[in-house]
Amino acid sequence: MVDLKGQYTKIKAAVDAGIANVIDNTAFINGPEVKMFQAELEQFLNVKHVIPCANGTDALQIAMMALNLQPGDEVITANFTYVATAEVIALLKLTPVLVECDPNTFTIDPAAIEAAITPRTKAIVPVHLYGQCADMDKILAIAKKHNLYVIEDTAQAIGSVYTHANGTTAQAGTMGTIGCTSFFPSKNLGCYGDGGALYTNDDKLAARIRMIANHGQSVQYIHDEVGVNSRLDSIQAAILRVKLRELNNYAKARNVAASYYDKAFAKNPKIKTPVRASNSTHVFHQYTLQLKGVERNALREYLATKDIPSMIYYPLPLHHQKAYANATYSDEQFPITLDLCANVISLPMHTEMTELELKYITDEVLNFCK
Ligand SMILES: *Cc1c(COP(=O)(O)O)cnc(C)c1O
């Protein structure tokens, strides 16, 4: 699905030098690379504060802790997402409220958010799924009207740019109260291990996030609150500094591959290619097709015999997962999510795709979907 080796080969000299430098200096934790990466990412995102942490799931958890959400508070998020989003809500004894997604972009449906609001609702967590932003103007307006926090899960969409109705633009993750991202190796800005970050423009909130991520201490050995230990290590920061410089080029390469796929599948009625949101760029974390009248498993098996990997993101809606099942949900609420879980398939998508590979993959998919 990804070619991290091919990508590494092209940046090997810089990455190896960055890693060697950290080892030479032995500042493995909170070394200068972490601060430099933080500053460089702040500049890239045009956001006041980036707070690095250990992974994207931690970022979401720390965000909810920093906003002082209390057990029983309701947090609205997408049913069609990676489990981490709902997991941290449940872990903190908050109540996840899962809602339907948009049939075209597959991101959270603002109308469904509004319909799910109760007096206990405290926050909305839009997920910028597959690499493009959710409908943020509408979500921000709903949040403002009901006085709710917005925590953007931008683990799949770092570098995606949203255009507001008034024409101004913003990077994914910088529009809500807090943005959360992941540097998991296969993400668009991936390190060589685990990593994550939170973003915010709010000075007080940034200080609080830093404190919580650092054992609840703002002065060493003085703990005012229960926190966590969540750090980005210096070696990962050194790698991320190199890759951040390439991030826009990586997005371009992914878009070139996506356009090739789009064109190849355009005339096949059994294959619906990804719909681009009108107000967001797409960084194609995933290239995901929606099949119509195709035996998905048979297609996957066929592709596997041709050495073509494929993945299903995601095979189950969260409300069908044992851990998140809840008598208040019914399948009737989620026709779109259920259809997607049954019919989506993601094809290889990365920064190193060649035309030869793309031709081979599209030929075989079309061969099966005749
Ligand atoms: C990857 C991902 C996360 C979690 O990130 P980790 O770094 O793996 O903890 C959270 N939300 C979404 C939507 C993701 O894709």
Ligand as a Chemical Component Dictionary entry (heavy atoms), coordinates in Angstrom:
data_LIG
# 
_chem_comp.id                   LIG 
_chem_comp.type                 NON-POLYMER 
_chem_comp.pdbx_formal_charge   0 
_chem_comp.three_letter_code    LIG 
# 
loop_
_chem_comp_atom.comp_id 
_chem_comp_atom.atom_id 
_chem_comp_atom.alt_atom_id 
_chem_comp_atom.type_symbol 
_chem_comp_atom.charge 
_chem_comp_atom.model_Cartn_x 
_chem_comp_atom.model_Cartn_y 
_chem_comp_atom.model_Cartn_z 
_chem_comp_atom.pdbx_ordinal 
LIG C1 C1 C 0 -3.946 7.065 12.444 1  
LIG C2 C2 C 0 -5.128 7.729 12.992 2  
LIG C3 C3 C 0 -5.218 8.061 14.361 3  
LIG C4 C4 C 0 -4.249 7.588 15.393 4  
LIG O1 O1 O 0 -2.922 7.883 15.219 5  
LIG P1 P1 P 0 -1.805 6.989 15.956 6  
LIG O2 O2 O 0 -0.572 7.791 15.767 7  
LIG O3 O3 O 0 -1.773 5.674 15.250 8  
LIG O4 O4 O 0 -2.174 6.859 17.366 9  
LIG C5 C5 C 0 -6.327 8.766 14.784 10 
LIG N1 N1 N 0 -7.304 9.115 13.921 11 
LIG C6 C6 C 0 -7.258 8.793 12.612 12 
LIG C7 C7 C 0 -8.375 9.222 11.739 13 
LIG C8 C8 C 0 -6.182 8.080 12.106 14 
LIG O5 O5 O 0 -6.151 7.757 10.813 15 
# 
loop_
_chem_comp_bond.comp_id 
_chem_comp_bond.atom_id_1 
_chem_comp_bond.atom_id_2 
_chem_comp_bond.value_order 
_chem_comp_bond.pdbx_ordinal 
LIG C1 C2 SING 1  
LIG C2 C3 SING 2  
LIG C2 C8 DOUB 3  
LIG C3 C4 SING 4  
LIG C3 C5 DOUB 5  
LIG C4 O1 SING 6  
LIG O1 P1 SING 7  
LIG P1 O2 DOUB 8  
LIG P1 O3 SING 9  
LIG P1 O4 SING 10 
LIG C5 N1 SING 11 
LIG N1 C6 DOUB 12 
LIG C6 C7 SING 13 
LIG C6 C8 SING 14 
LIG C8 O5 SING 15 
# 
